[in-house]
């Protein structure tokens, strides 16, 4: 599934609706699950490597954002992580 596929056009609204219905406590887990489903649909030969790199990079940028109190630097780390 790519961003310009018909599957993605249906996938994204479904994820958004379920996310908005869920309580705050379970949203992070659901987004993690939805992102794994999206990555698993890519059919990349080295899928585990790609998933590990994305997860580690996201976690690292999250730690950097949490340690920084300057708003401009936090936004910089946020955009670098995206």
GIJOHU-V626246 format. One line per field, one symbol per residue. psi: psi as a letter, one per 20 degrees, with the letter a starting at -180 (. if undefined). A space follows every 50 residues. Layout:
psi: ???
//
This chain:
psi: prhkrhghhhgghgggggghhqrhhigggghgghhggghhihlphlghgg gggggggggghgggghipipgghghghghhh.
//
